[in-house]
């Protein structure tokens, strides 16, 4: 019975050391992965920063163009309203009404 107990104890100690060794290995691999990711980030950070600045500049230009299109649309709608008002004034002019009235009796 003592031999089996020693085997269980030594087996569990060996498993603990094996788990600790695997944990240390995993930590080292994680450290190496983070270090490689940091190096990749530093290599690409300037490029990504310049792409971001270019994109933000293009977005500003696009926003300005959209604002100018909106302003032109407002001007066009104002001109259309002016045309409608002028058309209503022409249709309701007394001389034009008199001509229409006279044209009814001419037929």
Secondary structure, DSSP 8 states (H G I E B T S, - for coil): -HHHHHHHHHHHHHHHHHHHHHHHHHHHHHHHHHHHHHHHHHHHHHHHHHHHHHHHHHHHHHHHHHHHHHHHHHHHHHHHHHHHHHHHHHHT-HHHHHHHHHHHHH-
